[in-house]
């Protein structure tokens, strides 16, 4: 059955709109995770560039009060996928279990190292610092590989994954993994510009501009490769007049990148723009990239075979869980906003939370 038939089959009210609503919820949860936990992963990726152990302390202390709450959004996205789209959940876990396992191990290793490093001394402290960086790098790269595997299309036969252990692996997956590593590093640099002063602040501005170039380069390479993938997820961008009404997304992306490049400039404090702008522009860059991806893959959940209606659980199940989410989502949003408000402002080099 082709996507048009699936849409017509599901186009009777609730059965049509509930999967669309759940896609919005899951997409929102994934985007919030990428934006909020992304800068913490970025701190780990940038950790080897710190001048000494004290500067790494300063970098980690900027995120120490709020970092573990960020992963709530990853749990929300995963739980929502399992409840609303069980076919897609089963397919993703059965086909991508190696990168998913690597991501989870990286996140666990990163979390353990984050806490244990502050209690270590000498070699142990340096080892935990390296573990924090390695866990962040592995988690970020694995997330990029998972994204690429879904976008490029999973090999399927008879509705089941047929690619074997390494069927998801490709040069495109490696490129996307490296792209996300650079993107998270840019988020981390923007966060440090926002939260620090002095030498670390200047150092973060020095990291930001090369990372802007790297991220833009990877976005260009990924965008160039997408139309040639088997999944054809970007085909609609070039069909008929679509390119004209979709054009604002890449145009806005280039504009945001320019503003980010401008506001990340080094220089005396009085000559610099507001310190929040590089971080906010980086968030906008990620959001635009995410919007462009969703526009390209719609209505597929796992291109090129599984649409959101084909993967959806029964409307009764989706509706029941949605009522729970109506109460849960405002609590998560409220807690997230409250925690960031409480710990707003610059973090001094001698500040500590452990």
Secondary structure, DSSP 4 states (H G I P E B T S, - for coil): --HHHHHHHH-STHHHHHHHHHHHHHHHHHHHHHHHHHHHHHHHHHGGGSSSHHHHHHHHHTTTTTHHHHTHHHHHHHHHHHHH-HHHHHHHHHHSHHHHHHHHHHHHHHHHHHHHHTT--THHHHHHHHHHHHHHHHHHHHHHHHHHHHHH---EETTEE-S-TTTT--HHHHHHHHHHHHHHHHHHHHHHHHH--HHHHHHHHHHHHHHHHHHHHHHHHHHHHHTTSTT-TTGGGGSTTHHHHHHHHHHHHHHHHHHHHHHT--S-GGGS--TTHHHHHHHHHHHHHHHHHHHHHTTEEETTTEEHHHHPPPHHHHHHHHHHHHHHHHHHHHHHHHHHHHT-S---TT----
